[in-house]
Amino acid sequence: MDKTKTKVKGIESKANKFNRIAKIRVQKVLKSLRILGNCSNRSTYEYNLKQVDKMSITLTKALEQTLAKFHKSKKEQESFDF
């Protein structure tokens, strides 16, 4: 039996829980980005490239920070050294 799909006595496996929750959250982020894209309509909104660049930098930084959390081990995240 595949461990990622194992449910014992109503207890969801960690892999199943990740798949279920991550899918929902990614879908919400994608929907929010599509909605943000509506702001690109020049007949409704006025903006300049500086504003677009600031949004791009902020979104890129947030995505990079979030993805980095998946690549670091817990020990790396909590380490301290002089």
N, C-alpha and C positions, 0 to 999 in steps of 0.2 A: 504494500500500500504506500502511496506517495505521502511523505510526511508533511508536505506543504498544504495538503488538502485534508489533513486529519482533524476530526472533531471528536473529542472524547467527552461524553457526558455533558454536552452543551458547551464545552470549552473550546474556543476557537484557537487554532494554532497561531503563533506569532507571524508566520509567513502569510497565512490567509488574512489575518488582520491587517498586515501591511498592504497587501494587494487591494483589499477592499477600501481601506481608508485613503491610500495614496491615489488610487484611481479617481475617487470622488474629489479629492483636493486638487489634483492636476486638472480635472475637468472644470472646476470652479475658476482656477487661474486662467485657463484658456478662454473661458467665457468672459472673464473680466478684461482680458486683453482685446478680445473682439469688440467689446463695448467701448474700450478706450479708443480703438481704431475709428469709431464713429466720430470722434473729435477731429478727425482729419478732414472732414467735410468743410471745405473753404466757403461754401455758400451759407453755412450756419455758424462757423467759428472763425476767429481771426487769431493767428499765432505766427511766431517767427521761428527761424531755424535754431536760434539760441534756446528757446523753450523746448523744442523737439530734442535737441542734443542733451539738455539737462534731464529730460524724461528718459532718454535712451541710456544715459550713464547710470542713472538711479536704478532703473529696471535691470540693467546688466549686472550691476554690483550686487543687487539683492539676489539675483539668480545664481551668480557665482558663489556667494556666501552660503546659500542654501545647499547647492550641490557639493561644496567642499565638506559640509558636515557628513555627507555619505561616504566620503573618501578617507576621512581621518579616523584613526582608532580612538577609543575613549582615552587611552593613555596619552596620546598626542594632544588631545584637546585640553587636558588638565595638567600638563607638564609645566614645570617651572625650573629655571636654572640661571645661575649667574655667569 
